[in-house]
Amino acid sequence: MSNSVQINFKGELVTVEELPRSAGNEKRFVVHLPKGAFILCVKEDTEGAGRWIDEMANHGTAESGEIGALIETALSGQQNSL
């Protein structure tokens, strides 16, 4: 089942679509920024905390963490409204 949300990132309304989970069962999302789309996934670090990773770069950035937090907030709000 596909899920889509909109987030406000730096004053821009950005569409985020949930993708099927990865082979490692990680949540994945395609983020449609004005500069182009990219895929974020949530990976657990060695302490079990979820980190937002740019799938192509295979590492997290300040931007991926900020967008990930906005996605979590949007999805949480969506679940509360059901």
C-alpha positions as CSV (number, residue, x, y, z in Angstrom):
1,M,0.0,0.0,0.0
2,S,1.5,3.3,-1.1
3,N,1.4,6.3,1.3
4,S,2.1,9.9,0.3
5,V,2.4,13.0,2.6
6,Q,3.4,16.6,2.1
7,I,6.0,18.3,4.3
8,N,7.1,21.9,4.5
9,F,10.9,21.9,4.1
10,K,12.5,25.4,4.1
11,G,9.4,27.1,2.9
12,E,8.7,24.6,0.1
13,L,5.8,22.1,0.0
14,V,7.5,18.8,-0.7
15,T,5.8,15.5,-1.6
16,V,7.1,12.3,0.1
17,E,6.0,8.9,-1.1
18,E,6.5,5.7,0.9
19,L,8.2,2.9,-1.0
20,P,8.2,-0.8,-0.4
21,R,10.6,-1.8,2.4
22,S,14.1,-2.8,1.5
23,A,15.5,-6.4,1.6
24,G,16.7,-5.5,5.1
25,N,13.2,-4.4,6.1
26,E,14.1,-0.7,6.2
27,K,11.5,1.9,5.6
28,R,12.1,3.8,2.4
29,F,10.7,7.1,1.0
30,V,11.2,9.1,-2.2
31,V,11.5,12.8,-1.5
32,H,10.6,15.2,-4.3
33,L,12.6,18.3,-3.6
34,P,12.6,21.2,-6.1
35,K,16.3,20.3,-7.0
36,G,15.4,16.7,-7.7
37,A,14.1,13.5,-6.1
38,F,16.1,11.2,-3.9
39,I,15.4,8.2,-1.6
40,L,15.7,8.2,2.1
41,C,15.7,5.1,4.3
42,V,15.7,4.6,8.0
43,K,18.5,2.4,9.3
44,E,19.2,1.4,12.9
45,D,22.6,2.3,14.2
46,T,24.6,0.1,16.6
47,E,22.6,1.5,19.5
48,G,19.2,0.7,17.9
49,A,18.3,4.3,17.1
50,G,16.9,5.1,13.7
51,R,19.0,7.2,11.4
52,W,17.8,8.8,8.1
53,I,20.2,7.8,5.3
54,D,20.4,9.0,1.7
55,E,20.2,5.7,-0.1
56,M,22.4,6.7,-3.0
57,A,25.1,8.2,-0.8
58,N,24.7,5.5,1.9
59,H,25.2,8.0,4.7
60,G,23.2,10.5,6.7
61,T,23.4,14.3,6.5
62,A,21.9,17.2,8.4
63,E,19.4,17.6,5.5
64,S,18.4,13.9,5.6
65,G,17.9,14.0,9.3
66,E,15.8,17.2,9.1
67,I,13.7,15.8,6.3
68,G,13.3,12.5,8.2
69,A,12.1,14.2,11.3
70,L,9.5,16.1,9.2
71,I,8.4,12.8,7.6
72,E,8.0,11.2,11.0
73,T,5.9,14.1,12.2
74,A,3.7,14.1,9.1
75,L,3.1,10.3,9.3
76,S,2.4,10.6,13.0
77,G,-0.3,13.2,12.3
78,Q,-1.8,11.1,9.6
79,Q,-2.2,8.1,11.9
80,N,-3.8,10.3,14.6
81,S,-6.4,11.5,12.1
82,L,-7.6,8.0,11.1
